[in-house]
Each structure stands twice: as C-alpha cells, then as structure tokens.
Amino acid sequence: MAAPSPGYSLTLRVQTPASITATSELASAVGSAGAHITALDVTESHHTHMVVDVSCNTTDVSHSEIVRDALNKLDGVTVRNISDRTFLMHLGGKLSVTPKVALRNRDDLSRAYTPGVARVCLAIAENPADARNLTIKRNTIAVVTDGSAVLGLGNIGPAAALPVMEGKAALFKQFADVDAWPVCLDTQDTDEIVKIVKALAPVYGGVNLEDIAAPRCFEIEARLREELDIPVFHDDQHGTAIVTLAALLNAVKVVEKKIADLRIVVSGVGAAGNAIIQLLMARGAKNIIACGRAGAINRSESYADAHRSWLAQHTNPENFTGSLKEAMVGADVFIGVSAPNVLDENDIAAMNERAIVFAMANPDPEVDPEIAGRHAEVVATGRSDFPNQINNVLAFPGFFRGLLDAGVIEITDAMLLAAADAIAARVSASELNPGFIIPSVFDPQVAADVATAVQEAAAGK
C-alpha cells in the first residue's frame, strides 16, 4: 500500500460515548487502519456523548472507507459524516479578483470609471505601449491550456483541467506576486489556439502555456513567440528543464563528476524531454541518449517527427541503437520524464559507480526511489514525499517575475541557464548532500533570486 498523502486528507465527524479514553480509542482505530492522524478536535461535548472531528491522511478513496468502517466498529461510535478536505479546498474555486483601489465615494468612482477612465483609454489609444503601465498588463499573465496533456491524467479537456490551472495561478501569486489567470480553451486545434491566444494577448504581459500535448505544443509555442510582442513560456518544457538542470548542477558536485563527461540517458522525448536535453547541451553535456518507447533515438532510423529528427542528429554521439534498459548499462545519469516503472533494480545496478537517478514521472516514477537508492548515490523524483523533489514551482514564478520586470519579449537560453544557476545556488556548500541537492519549494528567496537572474541575463550581464 502507498503511504498516506495530504492529497487524500479526510475529516470524519464522529459521535462517541463521553469518556476519558474516547479520543485515544479513535486515534488508535485510525492508526490501526493505516491512516495518519493529523488532528482530533472535540466540536461538541455532552453528559452522555461527544462529537469529535477526526482529520487524517489516507492513501486513496477506498482507504477512506476502511478508516470509516474501523471507527464504526468501536462500541457506541458512529461516523456521522466524511468530508474530503481536498474537495473542500476547491469548493468555489481557488481564485478571486480583488480591486487594488478603494471606491469610497463619487470622486473615486469618477477616476476609476466614467468619466475619468476615458482619458486613460485615449492615452493608450494614442500610445499602445502605455497599456503596460496603465493596466493590469504590467503584472498579469495568462495560463493557457487545452487540457490535452494534464500531468498524470492525460487528455481530460479544458473544464477538468481548470483546477490545475487555478492552482498554477495561485502559485504565481504566492511565490512571486504575479497575477495569473486560467485560460482553458475548448479546442485542440493548433491554428485555433494560436488565433485565440493572439486575440486575448492585449490583456496580458506574458503567456504561460500549460499541459498541451506534444508535438502540437512545440508549434503553438513557436508561432506565438513569433507573432506576439509578449514573452511565451511553455512550463512543461522550459520550467522542467530549468529545475532539472539546477538539480543536476548540484548532483554532479556530490558525485564529483563533470557534466561534459557524463553519459546521460533520458527516458521520454516529449515536451519535457526535448527541452531538458537542449538545456543540458547548452550547459555543456556531450553524451546524451534520448529514449522513446521503441528505444534510443539514433541516426540509423528516420523519424516523421521533426523533434525526434533533431535529437537523432544532435545527440547519441555513439549512435547507440538499443533499448532503454540496454542504454542504462554504464550510464552516469538517468533522467525520466516518461512513464511509471520502466526500470527495475537491475537497471540501476548496471549504471556507473556514483550514479544519479532523476525519476520524475508523476505520481509513479520510472523506478521505485527506495530501490534506486540501493545503487545510485543521488536519487530525485517529482514527488513531495521523497527527498530531492524536482518541482517546476522553483522556476516559473520567479522566471515570469523577471520577464515582467525586465519588460522583455524574447526568452533566451541565457535566461534559462541563469535561472537554473540561481536555483542551484540556493543550496549552499555546507547544506549539499545526496538527500539535499535542490532547495525547498517553500524557500522564500528562490523566486526573487530567479527573477534577478533573469533580469540580469536579459540585460546581458
């Protein structure tokens, strides 16, 4: 059974006989059912009975039923209600719009709206660039998706993707004070997406593309970058690449190797895999083997996909033609952005000494992290319940903060590399060890450091 997670957090309202041992008996029953107690709160107390809210983390929906049954089996105990705390957090959505100015009287109204607002409108009509200073454009980005490749869920469509985009917007605000708004499009036609985003662009200072399936995401990003005068960032590509490189920069210090000398195997040649490979090469990696479902991308094959053709021409210098498992023999680094359980213990054991494993498939990684740790010196995942979480939230809030503050249009490799360096630098030499190669997502300084690094790179410093 998987470990209990806050993602399956429950509050059970329980009626129990009034006694000095009532709460301890509830806690014992929940623990025996395999859940983790997080709180016990007495909400009502009477001469004969009490009502207690029991909060706990479970592993999945069926586990919550096991916990309920365990409590109901206690003498005199009845579970009145079960509340799923994750669903409660999402009730009514996670975002709201709050005015930045007070509207206390007629004078305020006259300046914020009619008639005063007309003067501001005319100023922007005369000089459109003024919209950046006189509207929300200065600090607002669009989080755009078609719901075709939602992490761990696949093609679930725009409405089902909305909770993820709301969460993304909340992270932008929390970590970098960037105002972000979900734009979930009910189309998966590339031309139509480009057309809609172009039409919406006047409101926004930037566009964050999210959870759009490859290979369409490549064309959408390229066309929008070409046709818009605001920065366009595909987080699944470049955010993942930034944080992966940041983690690798510190991991190689731990294992005392150099990026240029590494034999790196990447599983997954979609949006994230392509971007990771390109950024690693920009940092100096020379021997990367990219593996898809059919094995290594190589020059002995021809590919209809332009991105796989590029990988064939620019990676795999030895033109290795075997499977992913065969590629692992003698590898220094494994980076997985693909599918669960594609590797086993023997594959990790076949790697070089002092190996590095980044198994980032979510929620189930390419190899069990505990098993990988028996042979690899450094192991990282995309999960929060293992050490070394490679999480895009370390990159995208600060990256956009830097883009907006610098007022730039184009995103360059120099900015991406600078952001990775800034994240890596948050782990000091005294803190660095195999279980701590990447800063916490709650490190309050990360976003500011990334923003500064992006601004400096934009200025050519």
C-alpha positions, 0 to 999 in steps of 0.5 A: 500500500502507498503511504498516506498523502495530504492529497487524500486528507479526510475529516470524519465527524464522529459521535462517541460515548463521553469518556476519558479514553474516547479520543485515544480509542479513535486515534488508535482505530485510525492508526490501526487502519493505516491512516495518519492522524493529523488532528482530533478536535472535540466540536461538541461535548455532552453528559452522555456523548461527544462529537469529535472531528477526526482529520487524517491522511489516507492513501486513496478513496477506498482507504477512506472507507476502511478508516470509516468502517474501523471507527464504526466498529468501536462500541457506541461510535458512529461516523456521522459524516466524511468530508474530503478536505481536498474537495473542500479546498476547491469548493468555489474555486481557488481564485478571486479578483480583488480591486487594488483601489478603494471606491469610497465615494463619487470622486473615486468612482469618477477616476476609476470609471466614467468619466475619468477612465476615458482619458486613460483609454485615449492615452493608450489609444494614442500610445499602445505601449502605455497599456503596460503601465496603465493596466493590469498588463504590467503584472498579469499573465495568462495560463493557457491550456487545452487540457490535452496533456494534464500531468498524470491524467492525460487528455481530460479537456479544458473544464477538468483541467481548470483546477490545475490551472487555478492552482498554477495561478495561485502559485504565481501569486504566492511565490512571486506576486504575479497575477495569473489567470486560467485560460482553458480553451475548448479546442485542440486545434493548433491554428485555433489556439494560436488565433485565440491566444493572439486575440486575448494577448492585449490583456496580458504581459506574458503567456504561460502555456500549460499541459498541451500535448506534444508535438502540437505544443512545440508549434503553438509555442513557436508561432506565438513567440513569433507573432506576439510582442509578449514573452511565451513560456511553455512550463512543461518544457522550459520550467522542467528543464530549468529545475532539472538542470539546477538539480543536476548542477548540484548532483554532479558536485556530490558525485564529483563528476563533470557534466561534459563527461557524463553519459546521460540517458533520458527516458521520454522525448516529449515536451519535457524531454526535448527541452531538458536535453537542449538545456543540458547541451547548452550547459555543456553535456556531450553524451546524451541518449534520448529514449522513446518507447521503441528505444534510443533515438539514433541516426540509423532510423528516420523519424516523421517527427521533426523533434525526434529528427533533431535529437537523432542528429544532435545527440547519441554521439555513439549512435547507440541503437538499443533499448532503454534498459540496454542504454542504462548499462554504464550510464552516469545519469538517468533522467525520466520524464516518461512513464511509471516503472520502466526500470527495475533494480537491475537497471540501476545496478548496471549504471556507473559507480556514483550514479544519479537517478532523476525519476520524475514521472508523476505520481509513479516514477520510472523506478521505485526511489527506495530501490534506486537508492540501493545503487545510485548515490543521488536519487530525485523524483517529482514527488513531495514525499521523497527527498530531492523533489524536482518541482517546476514551482522553483522556476516559473514564478520567479522566471515570469517575475523577471520577464515582467520586470525586465519588460522583455519579449524574447526568452533566451537560453541565457535566461534559462541557464541563469535561472537554473544557476540561481536555483542551484545556488540556493543550496549552499556548500555546507547544506549539499548532500545526496538527500539535499541537492535542490532547495525547498519549494517553500524557500522564500528567496528562490523566486526573487533570486530567479527573477534577478537572474533573469533580469540580469541575463536579459540585460546581458550581464 
